[in-house]
Amino acid sequence: MTDQLPVAFAKEPQGAALDLLHIVRINEESKAVVAVAFKINIMALNAIFLAKRAGTAALGFGVLSNELRSFSSQLRETMLSLDGLIHSSVEEVSVLLQDSRYNGVLGSALALVPANGRLRAVLAHRERRSETYRGKLAASKRALRSSVDDAYRLVELGGVLAKSAKIEAAYGAGFSASLAQVSGEFDGVVEEIRGSLDILRKSSFFKG
């Protein structure tokens, strides 16, 4: 067991450093989704006003635009809920990164003086602490992935609403061209969000 300690600690910094990089990228992508979701809210408000101008011919479009506005609000709330999980993950990875570097030094020292019981006890204590944080990080990863999956399912609903709005736009009489343009923009923005969430779901952070 003594001979294996330095090897184990030597591997840890790379994994923790990569995890930290992945979390930073997840945070950036999450903020991008929130910004686009806010854009949908503005677009939906404009679409509702346009539907009112079109009158009874665009009643269905108006209802769908209002639903898209609700979708935007729910998506922002879901994505903002990721903040706490992201911050927890950053804290846990930072502790593991610091511990692994320090433990690596202690492990190397122990390899030179394997009979030093005090050094061995300190190293064992720190490894138990690291194991606790590894468990916390694993739980944070699962919770974060689950939240991203929830957001993705919500975006699937947003996609259905956007496509339904495109269909309703055809019944907008003299406003059908304007309604079609707006519904097309809805569809494009929802697909943009879907792409961002695909990136999040495929993050290597969840594979570690």
C-alpha positions in Angstrom: 0.0 0.0 0.0 2.9 2.4 0.8 4.4 2.0 -2.6 1.0 2.8 -4.3 0.2 6.1 -2.5 2.4 8.5 -4.5 1.2 7.0 -7.8 -2.5 7.5 -6.8 -1.9 11.1 -5.7 0.1 11.9 -8.8 -3.0 11.1 -11.0 -5.5 13.2 -9.1 -4.4 16.7 -10.0 -5.0 16.1 -13.7 -8.5 14.9 -13.2 -9.4 17.7 -10.8 -8.0 20.3 -13.1 -9.9 19.0 -16.0 -13.1 18.9 -14.0 -12.6 22.5 -13.1 -12.2 23.4 -16.7 -15.4 21.5 -17.6 -17.4 23.2 -14.9 -16.3 26.6 -16.2 -17.5 25.7 -19.7 -20.8 24.4 -18.3 -21.3 27.7 -16.5 -20.6 29.7 -19.6 -23.1 27.5 -21.7 -25.7 27.8 -18.9 -25.5 31.6 -18.9 -25.8 31.6 -22.7 -29.1 29.5 -22.4 -30.4 32.0 -19.8 -29.7 34.9 -22.1 -31.4 33.3 -25.1 -34.4 32.3 -22.9 -34.8 36.0 -22.0 -34.7 36.8 -25.7 -37.7 34.4 -26.2 -39.6 36.3 -23.6 -39.2 39.6 -25.4 -40.1 37.9 -28.7 -43.2 36.3 -27.2 -44.4 39.7 -25.9 -44.0 41.2 -29.4 -45.8 38.2 -30.9 -48.7 38.6 -28.5 -49.1 42.3 -29.5 -48.9 41.3 -33.2 -51.6 38.6 -32.6 -53.9 41.1 -31.0 -53.5 43.4 -34.0 -54.4 40.5 -36.3 -57.6 39.9 -34.3 -59.6 36.7 -34.3 -57.6 35.2 -37.2 -54.6 34.9 -34.9 -56.2 33.8 -31.6 -54.4 30.4 -31.7 -51.1 32.1 -32.5 -51.6 34.5 -29.5 -52.3 31.5 -27.2 -49.1 29.8 -28.3 -47.1 33.0 -28.0 -48.3 33.3 -24.4 -47.3 29.6 -23.8 -43.8 30.3 -25.2 -43.5 33.2 -22.8 -44.3 30.9 -19.9 -41.8 28.4 -21.4 -39.2 31.1 -21.4 -39.8 31.9 -17.7 -39.7 28.2 -16.7 -36.5 27.6 -18.6 -34.8 30.6 -17.0 -35.8 29.3 -13.6 -34.5 25.8 -14.4 -31.2 27.1 -15.7 -30.7 29.5 -12.8 -31.3 26.6 -10.4 -28.1 25.1 -11.9 -26.1 28.0 -10.3 -26.0 26.5 -6.8 -25.0 23.1 -8.2 -22.3 24.6 -10.3 -20.9 26.6 -7.4 -20.9 23.5 -5.2 -19.1 21.6 -7.8 -16.5 24.3 -8.2 -15.9 24.3 -4.4 -15.6 20.5 -4.3 -13.2 20.3 -7.2 -11.1 23.2 -5.9 -10.7 21.3 -2.6 -9.8 18.1 -4.3 -7.3 19.9 -6.5 -5.6 21.5 -3.6 -5.7 18.3 -1.6 -4.3 16.2 -4.4 -1.3 18.5 -4.9 -0.5 18.6 -1.2 -1.1 14.9 -0.7 1.2 14.3 -3.7 4.0 16.0 -1.8 3.2 14.1 1.4 3.0 10.8 -0.6 6.4 11.5 -2.1 7.9 12.3 1.3 6.4 9.1 2.7 8.0 7.1 -0.1 11.4 8.4 1.1 10.7 7.8 4.8 8.1 4.9 4.9 8.7 4.4 8.6 7.4 7.8 9.6 4.1 6.9 11.3 3.1 10.5 11.9 3.4 11.4 8.2 1.5 8.3 7.3 -1.3 9.3 9.7 -1.6 12.8 8.3 -1.7 11.4 4.8 -4.4 8.9 5.7 -6.5 11.6 7.4 -6.2 13.9 4.3 -7.1 11.0 2.0 -10.3 10.3 4.0 -11.2 14.0 3.6 -10.5 13.8 -0.1 -12.7 10.7 -0.3 -15.6 12.7 1.3 -15.2 15.5 -1.2 -15.1 13.0 -4.1 -18.4 11.6 -2.8 -19.9 15.1 -2.6 -18.6 15.9 -6.1 -20.2 12.7 -7.5 -23.5 13.7 -6.0 -23.2 17.2 -7.4 -22.5 15.7 -10.9 -25.6 13.5 -10.7 -27.8 16.4 -9.6 -26.4 18.8 -12.2 -26.9 16.2 -15.0 -30.4 15.6 -13.8 -31.2 19.4 -13.9 -29.7 19.7 -17.4 -31.9 16.7 -18.5 -35.0 18.5 -17.0 -34.1 21.6 -19.0 -33.7 19.6 -22.2 -37.1 18.0 -21.7 -38.6 21.5 -21.2 -36.9 22.6 -24.5 -38.6 19.7 -26.3 -41.9 21.2 -25.2 -40.7 24.6 -26.4 -39.9 23.1 -29.8 -43.4 21.7 -30.1 -44.9 25.1 -29.2 -42.7 26.9 -31.7 -43.6 24.5 -34.5 -47.3 24.8 -33.6 -47.0 28.6 -33.8 -45.7 28.1 -37.4 -48.8 26.2 -38.3 -51.1 28.8 -36.7 -49.3 31.6 -38.5 -50.8 30.3 -41.8 -54.3 31.3 -40.5 -53.3 34.9 -39.8 -55.0 36.3 -42.9 -53.3 39.5 -43.8 -50.8 39.1 -41.0 -49.8 35.6 -41.9 -46.5 36.7 -43.4 -45.5 38.6 -40.3 -46.7 35.8 -38.0 -44.7 33.3 -40.0 -41.6 35.4 -39.7 -42.0 35.6 -35.9 -42.8 31.9 -35.6 -39.7 31.1 -37.6 -37.6 33.1 -35.3 -39.1 31.2 -32.3 -38.2 27.9 -33.9 -34.6 29.1 -34.6 -34.0 30.3 -31.1 -35.4 27.1 -29.5 -33.1 25.1 -31.7 -30.2 27.3 -30.6 -31.0 26.5 -27.0 -31.3 22.8 -27.8 -27.8 22.9 -29.3 -26.4 24.5 -26.1 -28.1 21.9 -23.9 -26.7 19.1 -26.1 -23.3 20.5 -25.4 -24.0 20.4 -21.7 -25.3 16.9 -21.7 -22.3 15.6 -23.6 -19.8 17.3 -21.2 -17.0 15.1 -20.1 -17.6 16.4 -16.6 -20.5 13.9 -16.3 -18.3 11.0 -17.5 -15.8 11.2 -14.7 
